[in-house]
């Protein structure tokens, strides 16, 4: 299935681009599974997402937990935690 992946802030810098459109295996069907699959692909994702617990996700522009479903044609954004003041 084809997924559009967006990277924000420090992740964009670490990956070296703003987005990817990738074919992922059908069993990669949650936001957390997608993150783990990317890490397993090696660099640049392995380093960019090394701190798994700090990486947040959004599926189709809605904040998502690791168990959020991901399906063909979805857009998944990954970003570090946001702080503000």
C-alpha positions in Angstrom: 0.0 0.0 0.0 1.2 3.5 -0.7 1.5 6.0 2.2 2.6 9.6 2.0 4.9 10.4 4.9 5.6 14.0 6.1 8.5 15.0 8.4 8.5 18.1 10.5 11.1 20.1 12.5 14.2 18.2 13.6 12.9 15.0 11.8 12.8 16.9 8.5 16.4 18.0 9.1 17.5 14.5 10.1 15.8 12.7 7.2 16.9 15.4 4.7 13.6 16.0 3.1 10.0 17.1 3.8 8.2 14.0 2.6 8.2 10.5 1.1 5.7 8.5 -0.8 6.4 4.9 0.0 5.0 1.5 -0.7 4.8 -0.3 2.6 3.7 -3.9 3.4 0.1 -4.5 4.2 0.9 -5.6 7.7 2.2 -2.0 8.4 -1.3 -1.0 9.4 -0.9 1.4 12.3 1.1 4.6 12.9 3.4 2.8 15.3 4.0 0.0 12.9 4.9 2.5 10.2 7.4 4.2 12.5 9.0 0.8 13.4 9.0 -0.2 9.7 10.8 3.0 8.8 13.4 2.5 11.5 14.0 -1.1 10.3 14.8 0.3 6.8 17.9 1.8 8.2 19.2 5.3 7.6 18.2 8.0 7.6 15.1 6.9 9.6 17.0 4.8 12.2 18.8 7.8 13.5 16.0 10.4 13.0 13.5 8.3 14.9 15.8 6.7 17.5 14.0 8.2 20.4 10.7 6.3 19.5 8.7 7.5 22.6 9.2 11.1 21.7 8.1 11.0 18.1 4.5 12.0 17.7 2.3 11.1 14.7 -0.8 12.5 12.9 -2.8 10.4 10.4 -4.6 12.5 7.8 -4.0 15.7 9.8 -5.4 14.3 13.1 -3.2 13.6 16.1 -2.8 9.8 16.4 -1.6 7.3 18.9 0.6 4.4 17.9 -2.4 2.1 17.4 -4.2 4.5 15.0 -5.1 2.7 11.8 -3.1 3.5 8.6 -4.5 2.4 5.2 -3.6 2.8 1.5 -3.6 6.5 0.4 -3.3 7.9 3.9 -1.0 10.7 4.9 1.1 10.2 8.1 3.1 13.0 9.6 5.9 12.5 12.2 7.2 15.2 14.4 9.0 15.7 17.7 7.1 17.0 20.7 6.2 20.6 20.5 6.9 23.0 23.3 5.6 26.5 23.5 5.2 29.3 25.9 
